[in-house]
């Protein structure tokens, strides 16, 4: 994106163009761990109207403030994939969503799973089915698929080579040691 748009500010501006299409009761779900984006969006969208956030690993339960709806993953541990606990706050109601497992490593994949869980919760979906679907997910080539050989382990996360995705891939690789 940086090669096309030229700066982080321009990328943020492009990402937030979607706000123009929100209806009166629309909800924008953003990465709460990205303060550059999250703080910017909180200044555009009224605090109690249409903002939801996903946090993964950065916050402990009960420490998220100034966001009317969120989901937060904590106690993230690598375990043939990743195990993590989830808590949420929707319409002022806190909820423990329990332990979850995904077959992918890395905090960035936990965050992606939390985006899916938050959207499912906001839409009133069956949370047990959502959790089961995430636990059964198998990545395709180029999206974090891990192949174990006799001597080497290959983590193929080459689909998107942005600086952020490369840092996430290296972080994931560090967690496998």
C-alpha positions in Angstrom: 0.0 0.0 0.0 2.8 2.4 0.8 4.2 2.1 -2.7 0.8 3.2 -4.2 -0.4 5.7 -1.6 2.9 7.2 -0.4 2.5 7.5 3.4 0.9 5.9 6.4 -1.4 8.9 6.6 -2.6 8.3 3.1 -3.2 4.6 3.8 -5.2 5.5 6.9 -7.2 8.0 4.9 -8.0 5.3 2.3 -8.9 2.8 5.0 -11.3 5.2 6.6 -13.1 6.1 3.4 -15.6 3.4 4.3 -16.9 5.6 7.1 -18.7 7.6 4.4 -20.9 4.6 3.6 -22.0 3.9 7.2 -25.7 4.1 7.8 -27.2 5.6 11.0 -26.8 2.3 12.8 -23.7 1.1 11.0 -20.7 -0.1 13.0 -17.1 0.3 12.0 -14.9 -2.5 13.4 -11.2 -1.5 13.7 -7.9 -2.8 15.0 -7.8 -1.3 18.5 -4.1 -2.3 18.8 -3.3 0.1 16.0 -3.4 3.4 17.9 -2.6 5.4 14.7 -5.8 4.2 13.2 -8.0 3.7 16.3 -7.3 7.1 17.8 -8.0 8.8 14.5 -11.3 6.9 14.0 -12.4 7.7 17.6 -12.2 11.4 16.6 -14.4 10.9 13.6 -17.1 8.6 14.9 -19.0 9.7 18.0 -17.9 7.7 21.0 -21.2 5.9 21.6 -22.2 5.5 18.0 -20.9 2.8 15.7 -17.4 2.0 16.8 -16.2 -1.4 17.8 -12.6 -2.6 18.3 -10.5 -5.7 18.3 -7.6 -6.1 20.7 -5.2 -9.0 20.8 -2.6 -9.5 23.5 -2.1 -5.8 24.3 -4.7 -5.5 27.1 -5.8 -7.4 30.1 -9.5 -7.9 30.7 -11.2 -4.8 32.1 -8.6 -2.4 30.8 -10.2 -1.3 27.6 -11.7 2.2 27.9 -13.4 4.7 25.6 -14.8 2.1 23.2 -18.5 1.2 23.4 -18.0 -2.3 21.9 -14.9 -4.5 21.8 -13.5 -7.9 21.9 -10.2 -8.6 23.6 -7.9 -11.7 23.4 -5.6 -12.3 26.2 -3.4 -15.1 27.7 -2.3 -15.9 24.2 -0.2 -19.1 24.0 1.3 -21.1 21.2 0.0 -24.7 21.3 0.0 -26.4 17.9 -1.6 -23.3 16.7 -2.7 -20.7 19.3 -4.9 -20.8 22.4 -6.4 -17.6 23.8 -9.1 -16.3 26.1 -11.6 -13.8 24.9 -13.7 -11.2 26.7 -16.1 -8.7 25.1 -18.2 -5.7 25.8 -21.3 -5.1 23.7 -24.0 -2.6 24.5 -22.5 -2.1 28.0 -22.7 -5.8 28.8 -19.4 -7.5 29.5 -19.0 -11.2 28.6 -16.4 -13.9 29.0 -16.3 -15.9 25.7 -13.9 -18.4 27.1 -10.9 -20.2 25.7 -10.5 -20.5 21.9 -8.1 -22.3 19.6 -7.0 -21.6 16.0 -4.6 -23.7 14.0 -2.4 -20.7 13.1 0.4 -19.2 15.0 0.9 -15.5 15.7 -0.9 -12.7 17.5 -1.9 -11.2 14.1 -3.9 -14.4 13.4 -5.5 -14.2 16.9 -6.5 -10.7 16.0 -8.0 -11.9 12.7 -10.0 -14.6 14.6 -11.2 -11.9 17.0 -12.5 -9.8 14.1 -14.6 -12.8 13.0 -15.8 -13.5 16.6 -16.8 -9.8 17.1 -18.7 -9.6 13.8 -20.4 -12.9 14.7 -21.4 -11.6 18.1 -22.6 -8.2 16.7 -24.8 -10.1 14.2 -26.2 -12.4 16.9 -24.6 -15.6 15.4 -24.2 -18.8 17.4 -20.9 -18.2 19.1 -20.2 -21.9 19.6 -20.5 -22.5 15.9 -18.3 -19.5 15.2 -15.6 -20.8 17.6 -15.8 -24.3 16.1 -15.4 -22.9 12.5 -12.3 -20.9 13.6 -10.8 -24.0 15.3 -11.3 -26.1 12.1 -9.9 -23.5 9.7 -7.0 -24.7 7.6 -4.9 -22.0 5.9 -4.3 -22.0 2.2 -0.8 -21.7 0.7 0.7 -18.3 1.2 -1.5 -17.5 4.2 0.5 -18.8 7.2 0.3 -22.5 6.2 3.0 -24.5 8.1 4.7 -27.5 6.6 6.8 -29.6 8.9 9.7 -31.5 7.3 12.3 -33.8 8.8 14.8 -31.1 9.1 13.1 -27.8 8.4 9.8 -26.1 9.1 8.4 -23.9 6.4 5.9 -21.2 7.3 4.5 -19.9 4.0 3.1 -16.4 4.7 4.2 -14.8 1.5 0.8 -13.7 0.1 1.1 -10.2 1.3 4.6 -8.7 1.8 3.8 -5.4 3.5 6.2 -4.3 6.3 3.4 -5.1 8.8 2.8 -8.6 7.4 6.5 -9.4 7.3 6.9 -8.3 11.0 4.0 -10.5 11.9 5.6 -13.4 10.0 8.9 -12.9 11.8 7.2 -12.7 15.1 5.3 -15.9 14.3 8.6 -17.6 13.4 10.2 -16.4 16.7 7.3 -18.0 18.6 7.9 -21.4 17.0 11.4 -21.7 18.6 
